Amino acid sequence: MKKSAEMKALPIISINDGSEIGRVKSLVINPEKGSVDFLTIEHEDWQVSVKAIPFKKVVGIGEYAVTVENESAVIDLNEIPIANQLVNKKIKISDTRVMTRKGQMIGNIQEFYVDDETGAIVSLELQSKDNTYFLATEHVLTFGKDILIVNEDAVEYFKDSLNQLSDPEPVFVEEVEATPQQHGLETIKSKQTELLAGKRVTEDIYNLEGDLLIAKGSSLSESDIKAAQEAGPSVFVDLTMNIK
């Protein structure tokens, strides 16, 4: 398993003649499959067209290089419509907000991990205000350009380390007196507060009745965040899209 950042800028080496074909420029994500399908190549002699290597043509991804059998593994993306479409979708994953299916914002993705044998995206590294969590991609519903959508109970499966992802039990244990739905919602709201507290609001935020809820330039307090949460999903999403 490899971090996406570990793959970028690695030299691409042809095994047949030991030559360097170029360097990994970017990872092309297939949002339907949840996988890295191509590695685009940076090469000083290729300025006009975009060259790439299909992930299935990769022999190995080591600490110092990506290896392929020979230079014939390289394709011109302009000649492969499906590959070109994936590039144009511009799915990046890192620095993407994470939202539940029911509209709760729960964090930002800092990094993602790829199975270096298949290209499958296997886990996500999320950041809240003070904490880092890991989430298996089995909980992901949509890899979007701007927002990644997960199951509404995904926060229950946050782990403190990659090693814990093999543990089938949720990190957060439900209290006896709370229903699973109540427990999950309170956990999500708590993490939203951790993530947003102290952020500056870049636009005026209004409630559904059109009344000013949070003024532009405000530094978000816990009460501001609670007010936005109670105003409804659309108001809260508007808030999260207008912070700095």
Secondary structure, 3 states (H helix, E strand, C coil): CEEHHHHCCCEEEECCCCCEEEEEEEEEEECCCCEEEEEEEECCCCCCCCEEEEHHHEEEECCCCEEECCHHHCEEHHHCHHHHHHHHHCCCCCCCEEEECCCCEEEEEEEEEECCCCCEEEEEEEECCCCEEEEEHHHEEEECCCEEEECCCHHHHCECCHHHHHCCCCCCCCCCCCCHHHHHHHHHHHHHHHHHCCCEECCCEECCCCCEEECCCCECCHHHHHHHHHHCHHHHHHHHCCEC
